[in-house]
């Protein structure tokens, strides 16, 4: 099982208003009609898709509690066996994937 902590919550980020540039009219943030003054944020289609994915992942448990209990029981009973070859193979596979993902042209 691979755990990937690269996905961060969109809600944990923050949006802040940047100071206006010299020479720009300050009326850009003024109220028009029934709109309120202040910063305006629009999500690109990709941002909206990421938000949708995040919402669907919010209901997925991070840990398989039943599997954890099975492993605890196996350890308690002395049935749990560590396979160092399998651990090494999966660790190397993960490192290869990370290296490949960092190479130009391999964006995920």
N, C-alpha and C positions, 0 to 999 in steps of 0.2 A: 504494500500500500504506500502510495506516495502522498506526502503532505506538501501543499504549495501555499506559502503565505504571501505570494506576490499580489494577491487581490486585496485591496484595502477598501474600507467602507467609504462610499461617496459622502455619507453623512458626517464622517469624522473630519473631513476637510472643511475649510472655511472660505468664504468669499469676502474680500474686503474691497472697499472703494479706493481707487488710486487717485492721487491728487491730480487735478486738471492741469494740462500743459499750458504754459504761458502762451498767450495769443489766442487761445480757444475761448469761445463764448461761454459764459457761465450759464446760459439759458438752456444748455443741453439737458440738464437734469430737472428743469422746471416742469410744473404740472401742466398738462394739456388735457382738457376735458375732464374725465373722471379718473385719470391715471395719477398716481402719486409720484412725487419726486424721489429720486434715489437711484442706486445702481440697478441695472437690468441685466439679467443673466439668461442666456439662451443655450440650450444643449444641442449639440450637433446630433445627427442621427445615431452616430456611434455612442455618444454619451447617453442618449436615451436608451439605447440597447443595453449598455452596461448597467444602467439603473434598473432596467427590467430584470437582467440576470441576477443582480444583487438581491432584488426582492424575492426572486424564486429560490435563491440559495439561503436566504434567511431562515427558511423552514427546514433545511437539511441539517441533521445533527452532525457535529464536527467529529464526534467519537461514536463508534459502534459499541454501546454499553454492553450488549450481550456478548460480543466478541471479547471485550476486556474481562468480563466475568469468567468466560471460558478459559482464558489464558491464566487468570489468577488461580482458578481451580486446578489447572494442569500443573502450575508451579507448586502449589500446596501439596499436591499428590505426587510430585516428583516425575511427572510425565512430560514436562516441557523440555524439549531438546533444542539447543541453539545450533544452527547450521551456519558455521562461519563462511563457508564457500558461497552460500546463497546471499548472505549479508554483503560480502565483498563484491559479488557480481552486481547486485542492485545498487550499491554505493557507486561503483564505477559507471554504471549506466546513467545514474542521476548526474554525475559530474560531466559525462559526455554531453548530455542534453543541455546542461547549463552552459557549457562552452559553446555548443552549436548555437544556442539561442542568443549568445552575446556577439556572434560574428555578424558583420554587416550583411544585410539582405536576408537575415533569418529572423525578422521580428515576428513576435507572436501576437 
